[in-house]
């Protein structure tokens, strides 16, 4: 996760000590950034079964992998480069009990580089909206039984982004997603993109609708 910025808060401190050698390198790079490390400890690895709801699951964003069907090509291919989104890690409490496997809050740490710039020094507004859509969507998709694939039986019906401050690039941001309510097939989600001081840069409201399992419905 290379960030080519003079801002020491955004840069990776390669000299920082870490006891996280068992984690993927993409996670370890965030753990070398002091303000990011506060969110990443204590953790369980993505390959272990969480022991309870209090456990924190940390994993590389699942859509960083392009599938054989070309699914995830935009986020996992086009935007998965050192010049665009150089690193992306999700963290969330272990899902609650069945049948809903509720996750109240879902976080993503994302490293952004020059390829995401619109106006000088700041991320393109459309890219910011994409981050809101991607993180909130993964939040909903992650509410599943351990060991099961992402629940992608949802589609974005509505997304509203409110831009409060420029999002710096290169730099690292935190995206915070929260499910506000569920009404039948509708999932109402709120999210915001924050800097290291927890100042809101962009806020979002998103509606996801579950696909009908029976086409006759």
C-alpha positions in Angstrom: 0.0 0.0 0.0 2.3 2.7 -1.3 1.1 6.3 -0.6 3.2 9.0 -2.2 2.3 11.9 0.0 4.3 14.3 2.1 1.6 13.9 4.8 3.1 11.7 7.5 -0.3 10.7 8.7 -1.1 9.0 5.4 2.3 7.5 4.8 3.2 4.0 5.9 5.8 3.8 8.6 7.8 0.8 7.6 9.9 1.0 10.7 7.0 0.5 13.1 7.1 -2.8 15.0 4.2 -5.1 14.6 3.2 -8.5 16.0 0.8 -9.0 13.1 3.0 -11.2 10.9 0.2 -13.8 10.6 -2.0 -11.3 8.8 -2.1 -10.7 5.0 0.4 -8.0 3.9 -2.4 -5.7 2.9 -3.6 -5.7 6.6 -0.1 -5.3 8.0 0.5 -2.2 5.9 -2.5 -0.5 7.6 -1.3 -1.7 11.0 1.9 0.3 10.5 -0.2 3.5 10.3 -0.8 4.5 14.0 -4.4 5.8 13.7 -5.4 2.8 11.5 -3.8 0.3 14.0 -6.1 1.5 16.7 -9.0 0.1 14.7 -7.3 -3.2 13.9 -6.5 -4.6 17.4 -7.4 -6.9 18.8 -8.4 -9.0 15.8 -9.1 -12.4 14.5 -7.9 -13.4 11.1 -10.3 -13.9 8.2 -9.4 -17.6 8.1 -10.4 -18.3 11.7 -13.9 -18.9 13.0 -14.8 -16.1 15.4 -15.4 -17.3 18.9 -18.2 -14.9 19.7 -20.0 -11.7 18.8 -17.3 -9.6 20.5 -14.6 -10.8 18.1 -13.4 -8.4 15.4 -13.2 -9.9 11.9 -10.5 -8.3 9.7 -10.0 -9.2 6.1 -8.9 -7.8 2.7 -12.0 -6.4 0.9 -13.6 -9.4 -0.8 -14.3 -7.6 -4.0 -10.6 -7.0 -4.6 -10.6 -10.5 -6.2 -11.9 -10.7 -9.8 -14.0 -13.9 -10.4 -13.9 -16.0 -13.5 -17.2 -14.5 -14.5 -15.6 -11.1 -14.6 -17.6 -10.2 -11.5 -15.7 -7.5 -9.4 -13.7 -6.4 -12.4 -14.1 -2.7 -11.7 -13.1 -2.7 -8.0 -10.9 -5.8 -8.1 -9.2 -5.1 -11.4 -9.4 -1.5 -12.7 -9.2 0.1 -9.2 -6.9 -2.5 -7.6 -3.5 -0.9 -8.6 -0.8 1.0 -6.7 -1.9 4.2 -8.5 -5.6 4.0 -7.6 -6.9 2.1 -4.5 -3.6 0.8 -3.1 -5.1 -1.0 -0.1 -8.5 -1.9 1.2 -9.3 -3.7 4.5 -12.7 -4.4 6.1 -13.3 -4.9 9.8 -16.5 -5.7 11.6 -17.8 -7.6 14.7 -18.6 -11.2 14.1 -22.1 -11.6 12.8 -24.9 -12.1 15.2 -27.0 -15.2 15.6 -29.2 -16.6 12.8 -31.5 -16.1 11.0 -30.3 -12.5 10.3 -26.6 -12.6 11.2 -26.8 -9.0 12.0 -23.7 -6.7 11.8 -24.5 -3.4 13.4 -21.5 -1.5 12.1 -19.0 -2.2 9.3 -15.8 -0.3 8.7 -13.3 -0.1 5.8 -9.8 1.4 5.7 -9.0 2.5 2.2 -5.7 3.8 0.8 -6.2 6.2 -2.2 -3.5 7.4 -4.6 -3.2 9.8 -7.5 -5.3 7.8 -9.9 -8.4 8.7 -7.8 -7.8 12.5 -8.1 -10.4 14.8 -9.6 -9.5 18.3 -8.6 -5.9 18.7 -7.5 -5.2 16.9 -4.2 -8.7 15.5 -3.7 -10.6 12.4 -4.7 -13.1 12.6 -7.6 -16.6 13.0 -6.3 -17.9 10.0 -8.3 -15.2 7.8 -6.8 -16.3 8.9 -3.3 -19.9 7.8 -4.1 -18.5 4.5 -5.4 -16.8 3.9 -2.0 -20.1 4.5 -0.2 -21.9 2.1 -2.5 -19.2 -0.6 -2.3 -18.7 -0.5 1.5 -22.5 -0.4 2.4 -23.1 -3.2 -0.1 -20.4 -5.3 1.4 -21.9 -4.6 4.8 -25.2 -6.1 3.7 -23.5 -9.0 1.9 -21.4 -9.9 4.9 -24.5 -10.7 7.1 -24.2 -14.4 6.5 -23.4 -17.7 8.3 -19.6 -18.3 8.9 -18.0 -20.0 5.9 -20.8 -19.0 3.4 -20.1 -16.9 0.3 -21.2 -13.2 0.3 -25.0 -12.7 0.2 -25.2 -10.8 -3.1 -29.0 -11.1 -3.5 -29.3 -7.3 -3.2 -29.2 -4.4 -5.5 -28.7 -0.7 -5.0 -32.0 1.2 -5.4 -31.0 4.6 -4.2 -27.8 6.4 -3.2 -27.5 10.0 -1.9 -24.0 11.4 -1.3 -23.5 14.7 0.6 -20.1 16.2 0.2 -18.8 18.1 3.2 -15.1 18.4 2.7 -12.6 17.4 0.0 -11.3 13.9 0.4 -7.4 14.0 0.2 -5.5 11.9 -2.3 -3.0 10.4 -1.8 -4.3 9.5 1.7 -6.1 7.0 3.8 -9.8 7.2 4.8 -12.2 5.3 7.0 -15.6 4.4 5.7 -18.2 3.7 8.4 -21.4 1.9 7.5 -24.5 1.4 9.7 -27.8 -0.4 8.9 -30.5 2.0 10.1 -33.5 -0.3 9.6 -34.9 -3.2 7.6 -38.4 -3.3 6.2 -39.2 -6.5 4.4 -36.8 -6.6 1.4 -35.6 -3.1 2.0 -32.3 -2.4 3.8 -31.7 1.3 4.7 -28.0 2.0 5.3 -26.2 5.2 6.3 -22.4 5.7 5.9 -19.8 8.3 6.1 -16.2 8.7 4.9 -13.9 10.0 7.6 -10.3 11.2 7.9 -7.9 10.2 10.7 -9.4 12.8 13.0 -12.9 11.2 12.5 -14.1 14.3 10.7 -16.8 13.5 8.2 -15.8 14.2 4.6 -18.7 12.6 2.8 -22.0 11.2 4.1 -24.3 8.8 2.3 -27.7 7.3 2.5 -28.3 4.0 0.6 -31.3 1.8 0.0 -30.7 -1.9 -0.9 -33.5 -4.1 -2.0 -33.3 -7.9 -1.8 -34.0 -9.7 -5.1 -37.2 -11.8 -5.2 -36.4 -15.4 -4.8 -39.5 -16.4 -6.7 -39.9 -14.6 -10.1 -43.6 -14.8 -9.8 -43.7 -12.6 -6.7 
